[in-house]
Amino acid sequence: MAKETNKIGKFHFDINIPAEVLPAIKKVLLPLDWMLPGWAQHCFIHYCIDDEDGHTASADVSYEYRFIHVNLYPQWLTLDEEYRIETLVHELIHSMTMILFSYTEQTVQALTKDQELLKEAILEEMKNRHESMTQDLTWVIRGLMKQHG
C-alpha cells in the first residue's frame, strides 16, 4: 500500500511533515516545479528528523520507475530563504544528472571488479566531480532565476 501524501502537481508531500514545516517547504519548492525532469512522474517530499551528518537535503532517483524522493532535514530550516532555494535547486539538478552518474558508476564497478584501488579512486573522483558540476549548475540557474524573476 502506498504511503499517504498531499499531492500538488507532481509533488507528493508526506503527510508526516510537521504542519509548522510544510508551508516553508511549499513556499520554496512549488515555484521550482519547472525544474522536474520530463521523465519524472512523481516527486515525493519527505522531512527526515534523523540525520547525524548535518545534511540539509538529499535526493534519491529512480529513473526506471519514474520518481524522485527529496529528503529535507531540520538543518534546512536553519537556512535563510536564498539558501533554502539553492539547496532545492541543487537537489532537483541531481534528479537530472543522477541518471548518467548511476550508469557510469555501474559501468566502472563492472569494469574494475578485480581492481579495488582503481575502482575506489575512479568512483571517489566521479562523486567529487558530480557534486561540483551540480553546484556549478545550481549557481548558473540561480543567477538566471534572479535575472528573470
Secondary structure as GFF3:
##gff-version 3
##sequence-region A 1 149
A	DSSP	beta_strand	5	8	.	.	.	ID=ss1
A	DSSP	beta_strand	11	14	.	.	.	ID=ss2
A	DSSP	alpha_helix	22	29	.	.	.	ID=ss3
A	DSSP	three_ten_helix	30	35	.	.	.	ID=ss4
A	DSSP	beta_strand	42	47	.	.	.	ID=ss5
A	DSSP	beta_strand	57	62	.	.	.	ID=ss6
A	DSSP	beta_strand	67	72	.	.	.	ID=ss7
A	DSSP	alpha_helix	74	77	.	.	.	ID=ss8
A	DSSP	alpha_helix	81	111	.	.	.	ID=ss9
A	DSSP	alpha_helix	116	148	.	.	.	ID=ss10
###
